[in-house]
Amino acid sequence: MDVNSLSTIISNIGVPCACLIATFYLWQKETDAHKEEMKNMTDALNNNTQALTKLTDHITGSEKNDD
């Protein structure tokens, strides 16, 4: 095998494989980051739900006391 054929093999197979591995790695990191973002979003949504429930109960309790 001469240098030319080795260079051709690396160009035709090595570079696409390296790009594929890099793309998979970045996709995996992005997926992990998205999981963390969604966990934080879920926590915030649950906290807002609890706050709205307490606020509704407080307002409803105030209206009952006005009667």
C-alpha positions as CSV (number, residue, x, y, z in Angstrom):
1,M,0.0,0.0,0.0
2,D,1.5,3.3,-1.0
3,V,1.1,6.7,0.6
4,N,-1.4,7.8,-2.0
5,S,-3.9,5.0,-1.3
6,L,-3.4,5.4,2.4
7,S,-4.2,9.1,2.0
8,T,-7.3,8.3,0.0
9,I,-8.6,5.8,2.5
10,I,-8.1,8.3,5.4
11,S,-9.9,11.0,3.3
12,N,-12.8,8.8,2.3
13,I,-13.3,6.9,5.6
14,G,-11.4,8.6,8.4
15,V,-12.8,12.1,8.0
16,P,-16.5,11.1,7.8
17,C,-16.1,8.8,10.8
18,A,-14.5,11.6,12.8
19,C,-17.3,13.9,11.9
20,L,-19.9,11.3,12.8
21,I,-18.3,10.7,16.2
22,A,-18.0,14.5,16.9
23,T,-21.7,14.9,15.9
24,F,-22.8,12.1,18.2
25,Y,-20.8,13.5,21.1
26,L,-22.3,17.0,20.6
27,W,-25.8,15.5,20.3
28,Q,-25.4,13.5,23.5
29,K,-24.2,16.6,25.4
30,E,-27.2,18.6,24.0
31,T,-29.6,15.9,25.1
32,D,-28.2,15.8,28.6
33,A,-28.4,19.6,28.8
34,H,-32.0,19.5,27.6
35,K,-32.9,16.9,30.3
36,E,-31.6,19.3,33.0
37,E,-33.4,22.3,31.4
38,M,-36.7,20.3,31.4
39,K,-36.2,19.2,35.0
40,N,-35.7,22.9,36.0
41,M,-38.8,23.9,34.0
42,T,-40.9,21.2,35.6
43,D,-39.8,22.4,39.1
44,A,-40.6,26.0,38.2
45,L,-44.0,25.0,36.8
46,N,-44.8,23.0,40.0
47,N,-43.8,25.9,42.2
48,N,-46.0,28.3,40.2
49,T,-48.9,25.9,40.4
50,Q,-48.5,25.7,44.2
51,A,-48.3,29.5,44.4
52,L,-51.4,30.0,42.3
53,T,-53.3,27.4,44.4
54,K,-52.4,29.3,47.6
55,L,-53.3,32.6,46.0
56,T,-56.7,31.2,44.8
57,D,-57.4,29.8,48.3
58,H,-56.5,33.1,49.9
59,I,-58.7,35.1,47.5
60,T,-61.5,32.6,47.9
61,G,-61.2,32.8,51.7
62,S,-61.2,36.6,51.6
63,E,-64.4,36.6,49.6
64,K,-66.1,34.2,52.0
65,N,-65.1,36.4,55.0
66,D,-66.6,39.5,53.2
67,D,-70.1,37.9,53.1
